[in-house]
Amino acid sequence: MDVQKIRGLYKKRAVVDNNVLNDFYELDRMDLLTRVFGRVCVPESILWNETPDDIRTALRQIDYETVSLHTEEGYGLMYQLLTEWTGLSEYDAELIAIAGQDMIVCTSNEKRIINACESYGIEYTGTLGILCCAYEHRLIGREEFKGLIDRLFSDECSCHLHPRLKNQIYKQYHLQDV
């Protein structure tokens, strides 16, 4: 785990995928998105086509902006992604293309999105990176951090992260002692 990268997320602008929104909604900590990032952006298409009503309602509690593709480069990148990465949905490709066109952090837990971001040199993170950044910058304490990690990997949340990631976080932050 690259702690410097995680610390470096603080106050950056980020575009947020539906799975990350869902995680923070289930953790009842939507506020951490705006406390970690300088600006939270949600693609308009994801907001209206993939995001459930209860999460859209919860989003009203935080300061965010809706974004969409608006440059030739962005549209070109989306086309390239859809052509070269057959596993990506249009929403996935748009999320990555927005991050690329606006040079902002792409947030998603989906491996295919992460792989595409790596391939194109687009900065990315997921729910765990955001939680670690919140802890690194003392936005949450150690006990709350452990509690959020435990809850994220419990039956209370619909998160589909591999359990080895929880073990990595526990080891990195010595959470087994809490």
C-alpha positions in Angstrom: 0.0 0.0 0.0 1.4 3.4 -1.1 0.7 5.6 1.9 2.2 8.7 0.2 -0.3 8.2 -2.7 -3.1 7.9 -0.2 -2.1 11.0 1.7 -1.8 12.8 -1.6 -5.5 12.4 -2.4 -6.4 15.0 0.3 -8.2 18.0 -1.1 -7.9 16.9 -4.8 -10.9 17.0 -7.1 -12.4 13.5 -7.7 -15.1 11.9 -9.9 -17.0 9.3 -8.0 -18.4 6.0 -9.3 -21.7 4.6 -8.1 -20.1 1.8 -6.1 -18.1 4.3 -4.0 -21.3 6.4 -3.4 -23.1 3.2 -2.3 -20.3 2.3 0.1 -20.3 5.7 1.8 -24.1 5.7 1.9 -24.1 2.3 3.6 -21.4 3.4 6.0 -23.6 6.5 6.7 -20.5 8.7 6.1 -21.2 10.5 2.8 -19.6 13.5 4.5 -16.1 11.9 4.3 -16.2 12.3 0.5 -16.2 16.1 0.8 -13.9 16.1 3.8 -11.3 14.1 2.0 -11.6 15.6 -1.5 -11.5 19.3 -2.4 -14.4 18.8 -4.8 -16.6 15.8 -5.4 -17.9 15.3 -8.9 -20.6 12.8 -9.9 -21.2 12.0 -13.6 -24.6 13.2 -14.6 -25.4 9.9 -16.4 -24.4 7.8 -13.4 -26.4 10.1 -11.0 -29.6 9.8 -13.0 -29.3 6.2 -14.5 -27.4 4.2 -11.9 -27.8 5.9 -8.5 -30.8 4.8 -6.4 -33.2 7.5 -5.1 -32.1 7.1 -1.5 -28.4 7.7 -2.4 -29.4 10.7 -4.5 -31.3 12.1 -1.5 -28.3 11.5 0.7 -26.1 13.3 -1.7 -28.1 16.5 -0.9 -26.2 16.5 2.4 -22.9 17.1 0.8 -21.5 19.7 -1.6 -21.0 18.0 -5.0 -21.2 18.9 -8.7 -22.5 17.0 -11.6 -20.1 16.6 -14.5 -20.1 15.2 -18.0 -17.9 14.9 -21.0 -17.3 18.3 -22.6 -14.1 18.1 -24.6 -13.0 16.5 -27.8 -10.3 14.7 -25.9 -12.8 13.4 -23.4 -15.1 12.0 -26.0 -12.1 10.5 -27.9 -10.9 8.8 -24.7 -14.3 7.4 -24.1 -14.5 6.0 -27.6 -11.0 4.5 -27.2 -11.9 2.9 -23.9 -15.1 1.4 -25.3 -13.2 0.0 -28.3 -10.1 -1.3 -26.4 -11.7 -2.4 -23.1 -14.7 -4.6 -24.0 -15.5 -5.2 -20.3 -16.3 -1.6 -19.6 -19.8 -0.3 -19.7 -20.6 3.1 -21.2 -20.9 4.5 -17.6 -17.5 3.1 -16.7 -15.8 4.5 -19.8 -17.5 7.9 -19.2 -16.2 8.0 -15.6 -12.7 7.3 -16.7 -12.9 9.7 -19.6 -14.1 12.5 -17.3 -11.2 11.9 -15.0 -8.9 11.9 -18.0 -10.3 15.1 -19.6 -10.4 17.1 -16.3 -7.2 15.5 -14.9 -8.9 14.5 -11.6 -8.9 11.4 -9.4 -11.1 8.6 -10.6 -12.8 6.7 -7.7 -14.1 3.2 -8.2 -13.7 -0.2 -6.6 -14.1 -2.1 -9.9 -10.9 -3.8 -11.0 -11.6 -3.2 -14.8 -11.9 0.6 -14.1 -8.7 0.5 -12.0 -6.8 -1.4 -14.7 -8.0 1.0 -17.4 -6.9 4.0 -15.3 -3.5 2.5 -14.8 -3.2 1.9 -18.5 -4.0 5.5 -19.3 -2.0 7.1 -16.4 -5.1 8.4 -14.7 -4.9 8.7 -10.9 -7.5 6.5 -9.1 -8.5 5.2 -5.7 -11.4 3.3 -4.2 -13.4 3.3 -1.0 -10.5 1.9 1.1 -8.1 4.6 -0.2 -10.6 7.3 0.7 -11.0 5.8 4.2 -7.3 5.5 4.6 -6.8 9.1 3.5 -9.4 10.3 6.0 -7.5 8.4 8.8 -4.1 9.7 7.6 -5.4 13.3 7.8 -7.1 12.7 11.2 -10.6 13.3 9.9 -11.5 10.1 11.7 -9.9 8.4 14.7 -8.4 5.0 14.9 -11.4 3.3 16.5 -13.8 4.8 14.0 -11.5 3.9 11.1 -11.4 0.2 12.3 -15.2 0.3 12.8 -15.7 1.6 9.3 -13.4 -1.0 7.8 -15.1 -3.8 9.8 -18.5 -2.6 8.7 -17.5 -2.3 5.1 -16.5 -6.0 5.0 -19.5 -7.1 7.0 -23.0 -8.3 5.9 -24.2 -4.7 6.6 -22.6 -3.5 3.4 -23.0 -4.7 -0.1 -19.3 -4.0 -0.9 -17.6 -6.7 -2.9 -13.9 -6.1 -2.0 -11.6 -9.0 -1.5 -11.0 -9.9 2.2 -7.2 -9.8 1.7 -7.6 -6.0 1.3 -9.0 -5.8 4.8 -6.0 -7.8 6.1 -3.7 -5.4 4.3 -5.3 -2.4 5.9 -5.2 -4.2 9.3 -1.5 -4.9 8.9 -0.6 -1.5 7.6 -2.4 0.4 10.4 -2.0 -2.2 13.2 -5.8 -2.4 13.6 -5.7 -5.8 15.1 -4.5 -4.1 18.3 -7.7 -1.9 18.5 
